[in-house]
Amino acid sequence: VDQLVVRDDDIAVVDFDQLCFAAPALDLATYAADVVRGRPGDHDELQAVLEPLLEGYGSRPDALDWHLAAAVLARAAHPFQRQVPGWRERVEATVAVAEASLG
């Protein structure tokens, strides 16, 4: 949310952190993967964030599926690290979303 700019009814994502240091797909994937928490419906939530983001970006960057799967997988340990109730199921669900992101 701290990287969103709202003007009238338009929303823009602004991210100048490490500008041009990585593949264009990395920022998009990392942003979208933030909604994954190991809950039912996470894959749908991921797509709901990703589709308008890609529409605004203008194209689908190379290797987006790989970056998306990696960004989601990087979140898999979070439920365990935070000792969230049902952490095992959440870790498995997060890994499943990462696998599904590969297409």
N, CA, C and O of each residue as an XYZ file, in Angstrom:
412
protein
N       0.823     -1.187      0.000
C       0.000      0.000      0.000
C       0.870      1.254      0.000
O       0.472      2.277     -0.558
N       2.041      1.193      0.612
C       2.891      2.378      0.666
C       3.518      2.703     -0.687
O       4.224      3.703     -0.816
N       3.270      1.875     -1.688
C       3.791      2.132     -3.023
C       2.681      2.422     -4.025
O       2.873      2.279     -5.233
N       1.522      2.829     -3.523
C       0.394      3.168     -4.386
C       0.169      4.672     -4.374
O       0.260      5.319     -3.331
N      -0.121      5.210     -5.529
C      -0.474      6.616     -5.660
C      -1.878      6.665     -6.246
O      -2.146      6.057     -7.282
N      -2.764      7.383     -5.588
C      -4.140      7.498     -6.055
C      -4.372      8.941     -6.498
O      -4.105      9.893     -5.764
N      -4.875      9.066     -7.719
C      -5.219     10.386     -8.257
C      -6.563     10.258     -8.935
O      -6.711      9.507     -9.899
N      -7.529     10.981     -8.442
C      -8.898     10.852     -8.901
C      -9.315      9.389     -8.735
O      -9.312      8.876     -7.616
N      -9.670      8.719     -9.813
C     -10.050      7.301     -9.717
C      -8.950      6.374    -10.212
O      -9.156      5.165    -10.310
N      -7.796      6.924    -10.522
C      -6.683      6.123    -11.037
C      -5.733      5.737     -9.908
O      -5.483      6.518     -8.990
N      -5.213      4.523     -9.995
C      -4.238      4.035     -9.029
C      -2.977      3.670     -9.787
O      -3.039      3.016    -10.829
N      -1.850      4.084     -9.274
C      -0.563      3.748     -9.884
C       0.341      3.132     -8.829
O       0.283      3.497     -7.655
N       1.171      2.203     -9.257
C       2.165      1.589     -8.380
C       3.485      2.284     -8.650
O       3.922      2.384     -9.797
N       4.113      2.759     -7.599
C       5.394      3.435     -7.721
C       6.411      2.674     -6.886
O       6.226      2.491     -5.683
N       7.476      2.235     -7.524
C       8.502      1.481     -6.811
C       9.860      1.819     -7.419
O      10.211      1.324     -8.490
N      10.605      2.653     -6.739
C      11.916      3.042     -7.231
C      13.047      2.319     -6.513
O      14.219      2.582     -6.782
N      12.706      1.406     -5.599
C      13.730      0.642     -4.886
C      14.556     -0.154     -5.876
O      14.003     -0.932     -6.654
N      15.833      0.019     -5.862
C      16.773     -0.735     -6.690
C      16.357     -0.724     -8.158
O      16.404     -1.749     -8.838
N      15.956      0.437     -8.629
C      15.492      0.608     -9.997
C      16.457     -0.001    -11.002
O      17.649      0.309    -10.998
N      15.939     -0.863    -11.857
C      16.674     -1.492    -12.968
C      17.732     -2.502    -12.525
O      18.603     -2.849    -13.324
N      17.690     -2.976    -11.308
C      18.667     -3.963    -10.861
C      18.234     -5.395    -11.114
O      19.044     -6.312    -10.976
N      16.998     -5.609    -11.477
C      16.497     -6.976    -11.632
C      15.566     -7.041    -12.835
O      15.233     -6.027    -13.448
N      15.165     -8.243    -13.148
C      14.216     -8.455    -14.239
C      12.905     -7.720    -13.921
O      12.495     -7.669    -12.762
N      12.256     -7.159    -14.926
C      10.988     -6.458    -14.696
C       9.946     -7.333    -13.992
O       9.110     -6.822    -13.246
N       9.994     -8.626    -14.222
C       9.013     -9.531    -13.612
C       9.163     -9.612    -12.092
O       8.193     -9.921    -11.399
N      10.338     -9.343    -11.568
C      10.572     -9.498    -10.129
C       9.694     -8.570     -9.307
O       9.044     -9.021     -8.363
N       9.656     -7.283     -9.640
C       8.837     -6.352     -8.861
C       7.360     -6.695     -8.948
O       6.651     -6.657     -7.942
N       6.892     -7.028    -10.141
C       5.478     -7.381    -10.298
C       5.140     -8.631     -9.496
O       4.117     -8.680     -8.814
N       5.996     -9.635     -9.580
C       5.762    -10.891     -8.873
C       5.806    -10.690     -7.361
O       4.963    -11.224     -6.641
N       6.765     -9.937     -6.884
C       6.897     -9.697     -5.443
C       5.692     -8.944     -4.909
O       5.175     -9.260     -3.838
N       5.251     -7.950     -5.659
C       4.076     -7.181     -5.259
C       2.847     -8.083     -5.176
O       2.129     -8.070     -4.177
N       2.608     -8.864     -6.226
C       1.420     -9.719     -6.268
C       1.476    -10.817     -5.213
O       0.453    -11.145     -4.611
N       2.645    -11.385     -4.981
C       2.789    -12.502     -4.041
C       2.476    -12.100     -2.602
O       2.244    -12.963     -1.755
N       2.469    -10.820     -2.325
C       2.228    -10.354     -0.960
C       0.862    -10.745     -0.417
O       0.661    -10.733      0.797
N      -0.086    -11.092     -1.292
C      -1.420    -11.470     -0.814
C      -1.493    -12.933     -0.374
O      -2.475    -13.339      0.247
N      -0.478    -13.720     -0.683
C      -0.508    -15.153     -0.368
C      -0.162    -15.361      1.100
O       0.882    -14.922      1.582
N      -1.072    -16.047      1.802
C      -0.892    -16.303      3.236
C      -1.116    -17.767      3.604
O      -1.106    -18.127      4.781
N      -1.319    -18.610      2.587
C      -1.592    -20.008      2.881
C      -3.040    -20.257      3.243
O      -3.354    -21.184      3.989
N      -3.918    -19.429      2.713
C      -5.348    -19.563      2.992
C      -6.075    -20.081      1.762
O      -5.584    -19.949      0.641
N      -7.243    -20.668      1.972
C      -8.061    -21.041      0.811
C      -8.355    -19.777     -0.004
O      -8.631    -18.716      0.556
N      -8.292    -19.902     -1.292
C      -8.585    -18.761     -2.144
C      -7.387    -17.883     -2.455
O      -7.527    -16.888     -3.166
N      -6.206    -18.226     -1.937
C      -5.022    -17.404     -2.192
C      -4.680    -17.312     -3.678
O      -4.261    -16.256     -4.152
N      -4.855    -18.407     -4.416
C      -4.531    -18.367     -5.848
C      -5.442    -17.381     -6.559
O      -4.987    -16.633     -7.425
N      -6.715    -17.368     -6.208
C      -7.650    -16.413     -6.810
C      -7.291    -14.982     -6.423
O      -7.360    -14.077     -7.254
N      -6.909    -14.778     -5.169
C      -6.492    -13.447     -4.712
C      -5.257    -12.983     -5.474
O      -5.156    -11.823     -5.872
N      -4.331    -13.896     -5.667
C      -3.108    -13.593     -6.402
C      -3.447    -13.127     -7.815
O      -2.907    -12.127     -8.288
N      -4.333    -13.847     -8.483
C      -4.732    -13.476     -9.836
C      -5.479    -12.146     -9.849
O      -5.327    -11.352    -10.778
N      -6.285    -11.904     -8.817
C      -7.042    -10.652     -8.733
C      -6.117     -9.443     -8.586
O      -6.450     -8.350     -9.043
N      -4.980     -9.629     -7.963
C      -3.997     -8.556     -7.841
C      -3.168     -8.457     -9.115
O      -2.887     -7.359     -9.595
N      -2.783     -9.593     -9.654
C      -1.857     -9.627    -10.785
C      -2.465     -9.092    -12.079
O      -1.803     -8.351    -12.805
N      -3.692     -9.448    -12.377
C      -4.278     -9.074    -13.671
C      -4.357     -7.559    -13.876
O      -3.904     -7.082    -14.917
N      -4.903     -6.779    -12.945
C      -4.906     -5.331    -13.176
C      -3.497     -4.729    -13.158
O      -3.236     -3.729    -13.826
N      -2.611     -5.332    -12.403
C      -1.228     -4.871    -12.370
C      -0.588     -5.035    -13.750
O       0.097     -4.134    -14.235
N      -0.817     -6.194    -14.376
C      -0.291     -6.435    -15.720
C      -0.955     -5.527    -16.752
O      -0.309     -5.062    -17.691
N      -2.231     -5.282    -16.570
C      -2.933     -4.392    -17.494
C      -2.315     -2.996    -17.448
O      -2.105     -2.363    -18.483
N      -2.030     -2.533    -16.250
C      -1.399     -1.225    -16.108
C       0.034     -1.211    -16.590
O       0.516     -0.199    -17.099
N       0.713     -2.327    -16.431
C       2.106     -2.434    -16.872
C       2.194     -2.425    -18.391
O       3.155     -1.917    -18.969
N       1.173     -2.998    -19.030
C       1.110     -2.962    -20.485
C       1.475     -4.249    -21.184
O       1.102     -4.443    -22.341
N       2.185     -5.125    -20.527
C       2.550     -6.407    -21.131
C       2.937     -7.377    -20.017
O       3.088     -6.998    -18.855
N       3.088     -8.616    -20.405
C       3.505     -9.647    -19.452
C       5.020     -9.820    -19.595
O       5.488    -10.289    -20.632
N       5.792     -9.448    -18.568
C       7.246     -9.544    -18.700
C       7.722    -10.991    -18.802
O       7.066    -11.912    -18.316
N       8.866    -11.169    -19.436
C       9.469    -12.495    -19.571
C       9.670    -13.131    -18.199
O      10.017    -12.460    -17.228
N       9.444    -14.430    -18.145
C       9.689    -15.254    -16.950
C       8.842    -14.845    -15.740
O       9.231    -15.087    -14.597
N       7.691    -14.228    -15.992
C       6.838    -13.824    -14.869
C       6.402    -15.030    -14.045
O       6.417    -14.973    -12.816
N       6.015    -16.122    -14.705
C       5.556    -17.302    -13.961
C       6.632    -17.805    -13.008
O       6.339    -18.149    -11.863
N       7.872    -17.848    -13.477
C       8.976    -18.311    -12.620
C       9.182    -17.361    -11.445
O       9.307    -17.807    -10.305
N       9.220    -16.054    -11.713
C       9.408    -15.078    -10.641
C       8.244    -15.109     -9.652
O       8.438    -14.961     -8.445
N       7.048    -15.299    -10.171
C       5.874    -15.358     -9.300
C       5.945    -16.578     -8.388
O       5.702    -16.475     -7.186
N       6.277    -17.728     -8.960
C       6.402    -18.941     -8.140
C       7.485    -18.767     -7.079
O       7.293    -19.168     -5.931
N       8.612    -18.179     -7.446
C       9.701    -17.961     -6.492
C       9.292    -16.982     -5.395
O       9.615    -17.191     -4.226
N       8.582    -15.910     -5.766
C       8.148    -14.918     -4.779
C       7.136    -15.518     -3.807
O       7.177    -15.229     -2.611
N       6.238    -16.342     -4.310
C       5.262    -17.006     -3.436
C       5.980    -18.018     -2.541
O       5.726    -18.078     -1.338
N       6.861    -18.797     -3.121
C       7.590    -19.802     -2.345
C       8.417    -19.156     -1.231
O       8.565    -19.739     -0.157
N       8.947    -17.979     -1.472
C       9.717    -17.271     -0.444
C       8.862    -16.946      0.775
O       9.392    -16.727      1.864
N       7.560    -16.914      0.600
C       6.651    -16.620      1.704
C       6.230    -17.876      2.481
O       5.583    -17.771      3.523
N       6.591    -19.049      1.982
C       6.093    -20.299      2.562
C       6.466    -20.488      4.023
O       5.700    -21.092      4.773
N       7.600    -19.997      4.440
C       8.043    -20.190      5.827
C       7.371    -19.232      6.808
O       7.445    -19.449      8.017
N       6.723    -18.187      6.323
C       6.150    -17.175      7.213
C       5.207    -17.735      8.269
O       5.337    -17.366      9.436
N       4.253    -18.616      7.917
C       3.364    -19.141      8.971
C       4.127    -19.898     10.058
O       3.782    -19.803     11.236
N       5.152    -20.641      9.676
C       5.960    -21.352     10.668
C       6.736    -20.366     11.532
O       6.754    -20.485     12.757
N       7.371    -19.401     10.895
C       8.172    -18.423     11.639
C       7.335    -17.649     12.638
O       7.822    -17.279     13.707
N       6.090    -17.404     12.301
C       5.201    -16.638     13.175
C       4.341    -17.539     14.067
O       3.528    -17.058     14.857
N       4.536    -18.860     13.924
C       3.781    -19.849     14.698
C       2.270    -19.603     14.615
O       1.555    -19.631     15.616
N       1.820    -19.365     13.394
C       0.394    -19.172     13.126
C      -0.320    -20.505     13.346
O       0.183    -21.545     12.922
N      -1.474    -20.494     13.996
C      -2.217    -21.749     14.140
C      -2.450    -22.385     12.762
O      -2.822    -21.698     11.809
N      -2.231    -23.680     12.670
C      -2.393    -24.391     11.410
C      -1.259    -24.101     10.439
O      -1.447    -24.164      9.224
N      -0.087    -23.784     10.968
C       1.031    -23.368     10.113
C       1.406    -24.430      9.091
O       1.779    -24.090      7.968
N       1.318    -25.711      9.449
C       1.678    -26.760      8.478
C       0.797    -26.694      7.234
O       1.288    -26.754      6.107
N      -0.496    -26.571      7.452
C      -1.433    -26.496      6.336
C      -1.195    -25.231      5.513
O      -1.311    -25.254      4.287
N      -0.866    -24.141      6.180
C      -0.616    -22.880      5.467
C       0.666    -22.956      4.628
O       0.720    -22.430      3.516
N       1.676    -23.603      5.162
C       2.913    -23.778      4.392
C       2.611    -24.612      3.147
O       3.024    -24.254      2.044
N       1.894    -25.721      3.321
C       1.537    -26.573      2.185
C       0.685    -25.818      1.171
O       0.883    -25.964     -0.035
N      -0.256    -25.019      1.648
C      -1.116    -24.254      0.740
C      -0.313    -23.209     -0.035
O      -0.579    -22.965     -1.212
N       0.656    -22.601      0.617
C       1.502    -21.611     -0.050
C       2.347    -22.274     -1.127
O       2.493    -21.736     -2.225
N       2.898    -23.432     -0.819
C       3.689    -24.173     -1.816
C       2.799    -24.562     -2.995
O       3.236    -24.524     -4.146
N       1.568    -24.931     -2.713
C       0.648    -25.295     -3.798
C       0.352    -24.096     -4.713
O       0.245    -24.255     -5.929
N       0.221    -22.920     -4.136
C       0.000    -21.712     -4.953
C       1.243    -21.428     -5.799
O       1.126    -21.025     -6.956
N       2.417    -21.631     -5.234
C       3.656    -21.439     -5.993
C       3.706    -22.406     -7.172
O       4.059    -22.019     -8.286
N       3.354    -23.653     -6.923
C       3.348    -24.644     -8.008
C       2.337    -24.275     -9.083
O       2.624    -24.391    -10.274
N       1.165    -23.835     -8.670
C       0.114    -23.457     -9.615
C       0.518    -22.231    -10.445
O       0.055    -22.055    -11.572
N       1.369    -21.403     -9.884
C       1.822    -20.197    -10.581
C       2.716    -20.525    -11.775
O       2.892    -19.705    -12.675
N       3.273    -21.723    -11.770
C       4.144    -22.132    -12.886
C       3.355    -22.521    -14.128
O       3.922    -22.722    -15.203
N       2.040    -22.625    -13.965
C       1.200    -22.890    -15.143
C       0.994    -24.289    -15.474
O       0.304    -24.599    -16.445
